[in-house]
Amino acid sequence: MTINIGIVGTGFVADKRAQALLKDDRVKLKLVAGNKEENVSKFAQKYSLEKTQSWQALVENSSLDLIFVSNINRDHGLVAKAALENKKQVVVEYPLSLDPQQAKELVELASKEGLMLHVEHIELLGGVHQIVKKYLPEIGKVFFARYVTINPQNPVGQRWTYNQELFGFPLVGALSRIHRLRDLFGSPVNVSCSDRYWWPTEADQKSPYYRSCLCHTQLNFKDNLIAEVVYGKGETFWQSARTLEIYGEEGMLCFEGEKGYLLKQGKKIDLDAPERAGLIAQDTVLVLNHILQEKPLYLEVQESLCSLDVADLARQSAQKGQTLYL
């Protein structure tokens, strides 16, 4: 059996998907669609694909079996819904939708039609996460975790990832931050979030485009575990950071990027992880193995839904200025 595949999107992730698919002789990458004609043409030429400007036409193409949705966050739910309605298997880069209710309806639709709906969460496949899960029992009862991602970018211009309507609330669009902590500790009891945005000028505050954002979220879990998530990006940041710290009553785990250590009983043990390159390809192979060999996926789609609920609750908390409970 050969799986015929279409890709919606022409950006970084779509490019990595195409590279992985072209290395697998079980599939045929046939068609691409995107938002800009120039980008679609370049992508199609690079990978020797057919092209269509319309994602609607792509998902309706009767020759396709599997659709990879790798375009702007705002359209993930729309494209996935249309693909499922046209009896396609679907892979979506997180988030499944900016609207948790729509995301739930998509999961129900996929189940009703007997189709695969997979949401990519490659942070779970990465070396840091795997090492943390392995050594977490070594540090005893966890009472505090801190996860910081700062990404300076200058200039930003008008990128879709800096558009509130296209990217979504920062912790929804960057859902992996919440999902990593949920995978380690389960769902929190309550959520408190503050956010801030910087605009090109004061007059631009009604524009969906911003030049920087900062979200600070506190998640309170059962057993008095507190976790902080700090996410910032844009022109007002001057140094990048990707830090995960987990404090237990018998030790701690700390990672800065892929370099980390376990600290226990005064002894420091280095726990450096491999580089993150190749995770999208790994996710792609696991999806194909699931379809062709019925091997289990590394993630149940309902888990991504639960993380989306938490991230959207953070959005509501920031909007209302209140601590909100699940």
C-alpha positions as CSV (number, residue, x, y, z in Angstrom):
1,M,0.0,0.0,0.0
2,T,1.2,3.5,-0.9
3,I,-0.1,6.4,1.0
4,N,-0.8,9.5,-1.1
5,I,-0.2,12.7,0.8
6,G,-0.9,16.4,0.6
7,I,0.6,19.2,2.7
8,V,-1.2,22.4,3.6
9,G,1.5,25.0,4.3
10,T,4.9,25.9,2.9
11,G,6.8,27.1,6.0
12,F,9.6,25.6,8.2
13,V,7.6,22.7,9.5
14,A,6.0,21.8,6.1
15,D,9.5,21.8,4.7
16,K,10.7,19.3,7.4
17,R,7.7,17.2,6.7
18,A,8.4,17.1,3.0
19,Q,12.0,16.1,3.6
20,A,10.9,13.2,5.8
21,L,8.2,12.0,3.5
22,L,10.4,11.9,0.4
23,K,12.8,9.6,2.3
24,D,10.0,7.0,2.9
25,D,9.2,4.7,0.0
26,R,5.9,3.8,1.5
27,V,4.4,7.1,0.6
28,K,4.0,9.5,-2.4
29,L,4.0,13.2,-1.6
30,K,1.7,14.6,-4.3
31,L,0.2,18.0,-3.6
32,V,0.8,21.2,-1.8
33,A,-1.3,24.3,-1.0
34,G,-0.6,27.5,0.8
35,N,-1.5,31.1,1.3
36,K,1.0,32.8,-1.1
37,E,1.3,31.7,-4.8
38,E,5.0,32.5,-4.8
39,N,5.7,30.3,-1.8
40,V,3.6,27.5,-3.1
41,S,5.3,27.5,-6.5
42,K,8.8,27.4,-4.9
43,F,7.8,24.6,-2.6
44,A,6.2,22.6,-5.4
45,Q,9.3,23.1,-7.6
46,K,11.7,22.2,-4.8
47,Y,10.0,18.8,-4.1
48,S,8.6,18.1,-7.6
49,L,4.9,18.3,-6.4
50,E,1.7,19.4,-8.0
51,K,0.3,22.6,-6.5
52,T,-3.0,24.3,-5.8
53,Q,-3.5,27.7,-4.3
54,S,-6.6,26.5,-2.4
55,W,-6.4,24.2,0.7
56,Q,-10.1,23.5,0.0
57,A,-9.2,21.9,-3.4
58,L,-6.4,19.9,-1.8
59,V,-8.5,18.3,0.9
60,E,-11.2,17.5,-1.7
61,N,-8.7,15.7,-4.0
62,S,-9.9,12.1,-4.2
63,S,-6.4,10.7,-4.8
64,L,-5.1,11.8,-1.4
65,D,-5.2,9.6,1.7
66,L,-3.4,11.7,4.3
67,I,-3.2,15.4,4.9
68,F,-0.5,17.2,6.9
69,V,-1.8,20.6,8.2
70,S,1.2,22.8,8.7
71,N,-0.2,26.3,8.0
72,I,-1.2,29.2,10.3
73,N,-2.7,28.3,13.6
74,R,-6.0,30.1,12.9
75,D,-6.8,27.8,10.1
76,H,-5.8,24.4,11.7
77,G,-9.4,23.6,12.8
78,L,-11.0,24.6,9.5
79,V,-8.6,22.6,7.4
80,A,-8.7,19.5,9.7
81,K,-12.5,19.6,9.7
82,A,-12.7,19.7,5.9
83,A,-10.1,17.0,5.5
84,L,-12.0,14.7,7.9
85,E,-15.3,15.4,6.2
86,N,-13.5,14.3,3.0
87,K,-12.5,11.0,4.6
88,K,-8.8,11.8,5.0
89,Q,-6.4,10.8,7.7
90,V,-5.1,14.0,9.3
91,V,-1.9,15.2,11.1
92,V,-2.0,18.7,12.6
93,E,0.8,20.7,14.0
94,Y,-0.3,21.9,17.5
95,P,-2.7,23.5,18.3
96,L,-5.5,21.4,16.8
97,S,-7.6,24.6,16.9
98,L,-7.5,27.9,18.7
99,D,-11.0,27.1,19.9
100,P,-11.1,24.2,22.4
101,Q,-14.8,23.4,21.6
102,Q,-14.0,23.1,17.9
103,A,-11.0,20.9,18.8
104,K,-13.3,18.5,20.8
105,E,-15.8,18.4,17.8
106,L,-12.9,17.4,15.5
107,V,-11.9,14.6,17.8
108,E,-15.5,13.4,17.9
109,L,-15.7,13.6,14.1
110,A,-12.5,11.6,13.6
111,S,-13.8,8.9,15.9
112,K,-17.2,8.8,14.2
113,E,-15.5,8.4,10.8
114,G,-12.9,5.9,12.0
115,L,-10.1,8.2,10.9
116,M,-6.7,9.1,12.5
117,L,-6.4,12.6,13.9
118,H,-2.9,13.2,15.2
119,V,-1.7,16.4,16.8
120,E,2.1,16.7,16.7
121,H,3.8,17.2,20.1
122,I,7.5,16.6,19.3
123,E,8.5,18.1,22.6
124,L,7.6,14.7,24.1
125,L,10.0,12.9,21.7
126,G,12.9,15.2,22.5
127,G,15.9,14.1,24.6
128,V,15.4,16.6,27.4
129,H,11.8,15.4,28.0
130,Q,12.8,11.7,27.9
131,I,15.7,12.3,30.3
132,V,13.5,14.3,32.7
133,K,10.9,11.5,32.8
134,K,13.6,8.9,33.4
135,Y,15.2,10.8,36.3
136,L,12.2,12.4,37.9
137,P,11.8,9.6,40.5
138,E,15.3,10.4,41.6
139,I,14.5,13.8,43.1
140,G,11.6,12.7,45.3
141,K,8.3,14.6,45.7
142,V,8.3,17.5,43.3
143,F,7.1,20.8,44.8
144,F,8.2,23.4,42.2
145,A,8.9,23.6,38.5
146,R,9.9,26.6,36.3
147,Y,9.8,26.5,32.5
148,V,11.1,29.6,30.7
149,T,11.2,30.3,26.9
150,I,12.5,33.6,25.7
151,N,13.1,34.2,22.0
152,P,14.5,37.6,20.9
153,Q,13.7,38.6,17.4
154,N,14.5,41.9,15.8
155,P,13.0,43.2,13.6
156,V,9.7,41.3,13.8
157,G,7.8,43.1,11.0
158,Q,4.4,41.7,10.2
159,R,4.9,37.9,10.8
160,W,1.9,35.8,11.4
161,T,3.4,34.4,14.6
162,Y,3.1,38.0,16.0
163,N,-0.6,38.3,15.0
164,Q,-3.2,37.7,17.7
165,E,-5.7,36.5,15.2
166,L,-3.4,34.2,13.2
167,F,-1.2,32.8,16.0
168,G,-3.7,32.9,18.9
169,F,-3.1,33.6,22.6
170,P,0.7,33.0,23.1
171,L,0.3,29.9,25.3
172,V,-2.3,28.4,23.0
173,G,-0.2,29.0,19.9
174,A,2.9,27.7,21.8
175,L,1.0,24.9,23.4
176,S,4.0,22.6,23.9
177,R,4.9,24.6,27.1
178,I,1.7,23.6,28.8
179,H,1.7,20.2,27.3
180,R,5.2,19.3,28.6
181,L,4.2,20.1,32.2
182,R,0.9,18.2,31.9
183,D,2.7,15.2,30.6
184,L,5.0,15.3,33.6
185,F,2.5,16.2,36.4
186,G,-1.0,15.8,35.1
187,S,-3.6,18.6,34.8
188,P,-3.4,21.5,37.2
189,V,-6.1,22.4,39.7
190,N,-6.1,26.1,38.8
191,V,-4.4,28.6,36.6
192,S,-3.4,32.3,37.0
193,C,-1.9,34.2,34.1
194,S,-0.7,37.7,33.2
195,D,0.2,38.9,29.8
196,R,1.7,42.0,28.2
197,Y,2.2,43.1,24.6
198,W,4.4,45.8,22.9
199,W,3.1,47.5,19.8
200,P,5.0,49.2,17.0
201,T,3.4,52.5,18.1
202,E,0.7,53.5,20.6
203,A,-1.7,54.0,17.7
204,D,-1.2,50.4,16.7
205,Q,-2.8,48.9,19.8
206,K,-6.0,48.0,17.9
207,S,-3.9,46.1,15.3
208,P,-3.6,42.3,15.6
209,Y,0.2,42.7,15.0
210,Y,2.5,43.2,17.9
211,R,6.3,43.4,18.2
212,S,6.7,41.6,21.5
213,C,4.7,39.6,24.0
214,L,5.3,38.2,27.5
215,C,3.1,35.6,29.3
216,H,3.6,34.6,32.9
217,T,1.5,31.7,34.2
218,Q,1.3,29.9,37.5
219,L,-0.2,26.4,37.5
220,N,-1.2,24.9,40.8
221,F,-1.3,21.1,40.8
222,K,-2.5,18.6,43.5
223,D,-0.1,17.8,46.3
224,N,0.9,21.5,46.5
225,L,3.1,21.4,43.4
226,I,3.5,24.9,41.8
227,A,4.7,25.4,38.3
228,E,5.6,28.6,36.5
229,V,5.6,29.0,32.7
230,V,7.3,32.1,31.3
231,Y,7.0,32.7,27.5
232,G,8.3,35.8,25.8
233,K,9.3,36.7,22.3
234,G,10.1,39.7,20.1
235,E,12.0,42.9,19.9
236,T,12.1,43.8,23.6
237,F,14.1,40.8,24.6
238,W,17.9,40.8,24.3
239,Q,19.0,37.3,25.2
240,S,17.4,33.9,24.5
241,A,16.6,31.4,27.3
242,R,15.2,27.9,27.3
243,T,15.3,26.7,30.8
244,L,13.5,23.9,32.7
245,E,14.0,23.5,36.4
246,I,12.3,20.9,38.6
247,Y,12.8,20.9,42.3
248,G,12.1,17.9,44.4
249,E,12.5,17.2,48.1
250,E,15.5,14.9,47.4
251,G,17.2,16.7,44.5
252,M,16.6,18.8,41.4
253,L,16.8,18.6,37.6
254,C,17.9,21.6,35.6
255,F,18.3,22.0,31.8
256,E,19.4,25.0,29.8
257,G,18.7,24.1,26.2
258,E,20.0,20.5,25.8
259,K,22.6,20.8,28.6
260,G,21.4,19.7,32.0
261,Y,22.2,18.0,35.3
262,L,20.8,16.1,38.2
263,L,21.7,17.5,41.6
264,K,21.2,15.1,44.5
265,Q,22.9,14.7,47.9
266,G,25.4,17.3,46.9
267,K,26.5,15.4,43.8
268,K,26.0,16.9,40.3
269,I,25.5,14.4,37.4
270,D,25.6,15.8,33.9
271,L,22.6,14.7,31.8
272,D,23.1,16.4,28.4
273,A,20.5,15.5,25.8
274,P,21.0,15.1,22.0
275,E,20.2,18.0,19.7
276,R,16.5,18.4,18.7
277,A,17.1,18.0,15.0
278,G,15.1,15.2,13.4
279,L,12.1,15.2,15.7
280,I,9.6,16.2,13.0
281,A,10.9,13.4,10.9
282,Q,10.5,11.0,13.8
283,D,6.9,12.1,14.3
284,T,6.3,11.6,10.6
285,V,7.6,8.0,10.7
286,L,5.6,7.2,13.8
287,V,2.4,8.4,12.0
288,L,3.1,6.2,8.9
289,N,3.9,3.2,11.1
290,H,0.6,3.7,12.9
291,I,-1.4,3.8,9.6
292,L,0.5,1.0,7.8
293,Q,1.5,-1.3,10.7
294,E,-1.1,-0.4,13.3
295,K,1.6,0.6,15.8
296,P,0.5,2.9,18.6
297,L,1.2,6.6,18.5
298,Y,3.2,8.3,21.3
299,L,0.3,10.6,22.1
300,E,-3.5,10.3,22.5
301,V,-5.2,13.2,20.9
302,Q,-7.3,13.7,24.0
303,E,-4.2,14.7,25.9
304,S,-3.6,17.6,23.5
305,L,-7.2,18.6,24.1
306,C,-6.7,18.7,27.8
307,S,-3.6,20.9,27.4
308,L,-5.5,23.2,25.1
309,D,-8.2,23.6,27.8
310,V,-5.5,24.6,30.3
311,A,-3.9,27.1,27.8
312,D,-7.2,28.6,27.0
313,L,-8.0,28.9,30.7
314,A,-4.7,30.9,31.0
315,R,-6.0,33.2,28.3
316,Q,-9.2,33.7,30.2
317,S,-7.3,34.3,33.4
318,A,-5.2,37.0,31.8
319,Q,-8.3,38.6,30.3
320,K,-10.2,38.6,33.6
321,G,-7.3,39.1,36.0
322,Q,-8.5,36.2,38.1
323,T,-7.3,32.7,39.1
324,L,-9.5,30.2,37.3
325,Y,-10.2,26.6,38.2
326,L,-10.5,23.6,35.9
